[in-house]
Amino acid sequence: MSTVELEFYFDPVCPFCWVTSQWVREVQRHRPVEVTWRPLSLRLLNEPIGYDHRPPGYPEAHQRGLEMLRVVDAARQADGDAVLGDLYAAMGEAVWHEPAPAEASFEAILASTGRGRDLGPILERAGLDRALADAAADDSRDEALRAETTGAVERAGGEVGTPILSFSPPDGPAFFGPVIDAAPAGDDALRLWDSIVTLAHWPGFAELKRGLRSFPVTPLSERLARQSTTVR
């Protein structure tokens, strides 16, 4: 079986992205899939449209994501692409594996997602220099992150967010999703993978979509998990 090359574009504050990443990591345990983890900033993606149509808390949550992605960029410059998988895993766990807030509301989850974090211990868990945390305040990195975000979205045809899966990059098929509420394991993970790969490489295939979804299953969101939502 030949190795599949995949670029996975992520923002640490997107719960759907986090769940999809757990599924991809499960697939990697069973199939030869080589993943390059790359940043996509929801904060920079939303610059042209703003946050007037979003619930309170979105700008702060997306800003925290941007700050973490600045650190991702600094880590990549210092240590190469290979460290980003472990760094994203540490960041995602820090955000999404926190205990659920007492209030069972999306606003409470946003408040938790949008609070400030000490990124030093997160970097240490990924085996990286905690001094890289200083990059969180370095907005000079935003131009490169903006270009990378734009490039990823353009690969998928525009008007998408995270996650983006890009097969055989940079010229192979790319798409937004899959958006799932929980990461399947074992044979179920592989059945979903085979379906996605088939659709990605099907000539002329463009879209399957529905607005209704279930809120993702994470420790932070367990009080809302699997409830119907249209949260983007």
BELUR-V56634 format. One record per backbone hydrogen bond with DSSP energy under -0.5 kcal/mol. NH is the residue of the N-H (numbers start at 1). CO is the residue of the C=O. If there is no record, write none. Layout:
{{NH CO} {NH CO}}
This chain:
{{4 32} {5 3} {6 4} {6 34} {7 166} {8 6} {8 36} {9 7} {9 164} {10 38} {14 11} {15 13} {18 14} {19 15} {20 16} {21 17} {22 18} {23 19} {24 20} {25 21} {26 22} {27 23} {28 24} {29 25} {29 26} {30 27} {31 27} {33 31} {34 4} {35 33} {36 6} {37 35} {38 8} {40 10} {42 40} {45 41} {46 42} {47 44} {49 46} {50 46} {54 51} {58 55} {61 57} {62 58} {63 59} {64 60} {65 61} {66 62} {67 63} {68 64} {69 65} {70 66} {71 67} {72 68} {73 69} {74 70} {75 71} {76 72} {77 73} {78 74} {79 75} {80 76} {83 80} {84 81} {87 83} {88 84} {89 85} {90 86} {91 87} {92 88} {93 89} {94 90} {95 91} {96 92} {97 93} {98 95} {101 220} {104 102} {105 103} {109 105} {110 106} {111 107} {112 108} {113 109} {114 110} {115 112} {119 117} {122 118} {123 119} {124 120} {125 121} {126 122} {127 124} {128 123} {132 129} {133 130} {134 131} {135 132} {136 133} {137 134} {138 135} {139 137} {141 138} {142 139} {145 141} {146 142} {147 143} {148 144} {149 145} {150 146} {151 147} {152 148} {153 149} {154 150} {155 151} {156 152} {157 154} {158 153} {163 9} {164 9} {165 175} {166 7} {166 164} {167 165} {167 173} {168 5} {169 166} {171 168} {172 168} {175 165} {177 163} {180 178} {184 182} {188 185} {189 185} {190 186} {191 187} {192 188} {193 189} {194 190} {195 191} {196 192} {197 193} {198 194} {199 195} {200 196} {201 197} {202 199} {205 202} {213 229} {215 227} {217 181} {218 216} {220 96} {222 219} {224 221} {225 221} {226 215} {227 224} {229 213}}
